[in-house]
Amino acid sequence: MKNSTLKYFIIAGTLTFFIACSVKKDKFINRNYHALTSEFNVLYHGDLALQEGVQGLVNNYNDNFWEILPIERLPKTVDQLTPNETKNPSFERAEDKAVKAIQKHSMNIAGSEKNSQMDEAYLLLGKSRYYENRFLPALEAFNYVLYKYPQSNNIYQAKVWREKVNIRLENEEGAIKNLKKLIANKQISGQDLADANAILTQAYVNLGSNDSAVATIKVAKEKTKLNEEKARYLFILGQLYESLNYQDSARMAFDEVIQMNRRSPRRYVINAHVKKAKQYSSGEDTLTFTKKFNELIEDRENRPFLDILYHEYGNFYSKNKLTDKAKNLYNLSLKTKSRDSYLVASNYRNIADIHFEDAQYKKASFYYDSTLTVLDNRSREYRSIKKKRENLNDVIRYEDIAKTNDSILAIVKMNTNERENYFTEYIAKLKVEDEKKAKLAIQQAEKEKNIEQNTGASLGKGALTPMSDVAATKSQMMPPGMGAPDGGSSNFYFYNPMTVSFGISEFQSKWGKIKLQENWKLNAITKPDFSSEDPNETSEDSKEELQKANPLYELAYYLEAIPTDSKTIDSLATERNTAYYQLGLIYKEKFKEYELAADRFEQLLKNNPEEKLILPSKYNLFRIYEQLKSEKALTYKNQIITEYPNSRYVQIIQNPASSSLDNASPVQVYNRLYKEWNANQIKNVYEELNFRIEQFYGDEMIPKFEMLKAKAIGRLKGLTDYKNALNWVAVNYPNQQEGKEAAEMLKTELPKLEALQLPSKEVSSWKIIFPETKDAKQVVVEKIQKYITDSKRTDLSLSTDLYSENENFIVLHGFVDADTAFATLSLLKEQKDYKLKHESYIISTEDYKIVQIKKQFEDWKKLKKN
């Protein structure tokens, strides 16, 4: 009986299962079967896969706290993925589950969906596509929910996710419009309201409307029930206040993050402390600040954040001008091997800035190089630092020249006794320093030898010896390419004379004084004649050899190197003065370091420089002190006006229009002068070039100014002066494009021009020329123009041609032969309507060209008379 009952139950259950599996029947059992199967089987596992994928994204995402944080912690989009990165398989699995639920459990009967879980399936489908950065397919899924399931309890969630997609598709304006309408509905609440305001904040931030974003992020952080989101939204609120320069409000927001303590992820708390530290001013309580940061650093829980803590602590000491402590903390930050590349770059940059301010330009250049290797080469900061680094090459070169030449010239001024005392003291200090280095090198060698022996014994014969602890301590956190930590000489054995001397003594005490030959060790054993009998004699010999090997210990070495020739000394002084002048310009124009620039110009004026450097130096000092609002500006202004009343600088100082023109950059000035050159305003260009070359002396545009000046000289003064001017450019700027161009012209173009001789053998056309005078200029031009109009000679043309600085020609062009030109000139002289009695000449076009190039008008007139 029991078996029969069980059989009936099985049959009934099986029939019920098959009846419930149908998606075409709108029955209670069908609806609930598919709803339960969708929710607790397919969609459940799909949601698990989605959560797993999202957690993977979050774990692999590093926030950039240097910028306003995004609302969502999402990584790069697909088109930004590197070749080694792949999609997250969890999202593919979630999408598969959503598709399976839709395909197998959707009950679309008579145009209406009977399975209450299908809106969840489409939401899961849209989310999985969204996290895979497939935004258009995701948008389709969310729109389907809005279109097909308007009464769904997930309708607001679907609307929020749709606007997330719009923002990722850079349709912020549409997203803002839809989200405002959604929030104004007043029916949205809870987490949906928090999400809507959060994503609206993102849209405002993307459009740069940070003031509008403040209001929406406040609502989001109040409505969310998730502590992680609350902490993030509070931190973003503080960043938004910072961007609007509301520092007090920003500090309050960061304080709220800190007060959340363990309810907030640690990254937000630490960076909130850092943000507050950035607002620190030197007038505040330093004791409280240092106590708080020391506690944060000592807290074991904060070890993952030591990089940013050390960095900000270094910024604190840097603001307080305690640069040694600041450098130490920046180096500690570097030693943490932070994954934040911008933080690493900032550490290097800040150390470089400290060395730059201390005038340690070589060290600064090393750290700037390290900064550039880490910094994003597409950023504006990268370009700025790169330009500063390139300018440092000139600074280093000129500072070395100034320092070296100053030292040499100071020694030149000493008398014999002063020189000997100076170098004797220097040699004594050098020996002491070398002895210290030798002892340290010997101690180091002995320690490393003992460690090697002990390690070899413990590891066994032939084992590899690890790096000694002593050697490891020598490793400093220095930028790539930098030398010894103290900036001193190398520790290489043979570079130090004291270690060499020690080695010689040790060798001779063991082997004696032997000859350099093959099998020396065997000879030393079998032939004791070669060994030294007197140990003291060996020591003296080694000292003598040491003196020969190291002339730096000999007084004569230095005294003989002092220059005595007046030309050499004058050359050193000139080179030194030029270096000071260019340093002043570089600090003023390129670095805006006005105090350093003023110091270099002031030092230059103390050195009794060449006349050409005095006026521009005083003018630059006037401009610098004017910028610094110093009373010295008036002093230099009066000196310039009194001592150089007719100079261009006085015109600039007294004429506001000229002053505004003076503020133009070298590039702008050159472009304007080049246009004037093409407009044939040669005299004006030449006059201004003389002034501008003085004004911009040392700038990278100077070769271009010099080349344009050479061309102007050629037009005004002739071939000989043109050749000298080109030679000047070629010699002084051999590595610049203008110098190479000038050298090529001297090689190819100038010989051809020099070969031109009067009279020319070839004649193609003729001209009538009238030397221009004050009386002739207006009359001749008017009469000739009247003749051209009256005669309707369209083949003739009139021009005023530059000849030299003080002479021009009025030229009538277009005559095919000399007879026609002679007839025309006769008519102009004799016809009553013209009556030109002014000086005039008939010349061939080819001769006129030679006259202009070589300025041989007087020579041509003599040839014509003959």
ZINOR-V5965 format. One record per run of one state. SS is the DSSP state (2 for helix, 1 for strand, 0 for the rest). FROM is the first residue (numbers start at 0). LEN is the number of residues. If there is no record, write none. Layout:
SS,FROM,LEN + SS,FROM,LEN
This chain:
0,0,1 + 2,1,20 + 0,21,6 + 2,27,32 + 0,59,18 + 2,77,3 + 0,80,8 + 2,88,17 + 0,105,2 + 1,107,2 + 0,109,2 + 1,111,2 + 0,113,4 + 2,117,14 + 0,131,3 + 2,134,14 + 0,148,6 + 2,154,14 + 0,168,3 + 2,171,13 + 0,184,5 + 2,189,17 + 0,206,3 + 2,209,14 + 0,223,3 + 2,226,17 + 0,243,3 + 2,246,17 + 0,263,2 + 2,265,13 + 0,278,7 + 2,285,13 + 0,298,1 + 2,299,20 + 0,319,3 + 2,322,13 + 0,335,5 + 2,340,17 + 0,357,3 + 2,360,14 + 0,374,5 + 2,379,34 + 0,413,2 + 2,415,44 + 0,459,9 + 2,468,5 + 0,473,19 + 2,492,3 + 0,495,1 + 2,496,15 + 0,511,8 + 2,519,7 + 0,526,1 + 2,527,3 + 0,530,4 + 2,534,15 + 0,549,1 + 2,550,3 + 0,553,1 + 2,554,7 + 0,561,4 + 2,565,25 + 0,590,3 + 2,593,13 + 0,606,4 + 2,610,17 + 0,627,4 + 2,631,12 + 0,643,4 + 2,647,7 + 0,654,1 + 2,655,7 + 0,662,3 + 2,665,13 + 0,678,3 + 2,681,14 + 0,695,6 + 2,701,16 + 0,717,1 + 2,718,14 + 0,732,4 + 2,736,18 + 0,754,11 + 1,765,6 + 0,771,2 + 2,773,18 + 0,791,5 + 1,796,6 + 0,802,5 + 1,807,8 + 0,815,2 + 2,817,13 + 0,830,10 + 1,840,4 + 2,844,10 + 0,854,2 + 2,856,9 + 0,865,1
